[in-house]
Amino acid sequence: MINLIWGSSFKRVAAANPDLKPKITQALETFIDNPHHPSLRTHKLSGKLRGLWALIVAYDCRIVFQFLDEQNILLIDIGKHDEVY
């Protein structure tokens, strides 16, 4: 089973955007079931974010995360494309 660890930046930004809560919840439920589900468009990041991954919550909302191991995933940040990359 996948364990999601909410980083401080992720918690702060998610709490500041209550209108996104249903979309975030749905995306994370899908992610727990299948981290590479096509609707999430999960992808590796490069450059200064090398070693991190991202998934799409909504048109202009991304979650940046890191696979710590097979079961633990650190949710690092959430926001618009230009804010998190």
Secondary structure, DSSP 8 states (H G I E B T S, - for coil): --EEEE-HHHHHHHHT-GGGHHHHHHHHHHHHH-TT-GGGT-EE--GGGTT-EEEEEETTEEEEEEE-SSSEEEEEEEE-HHHH-
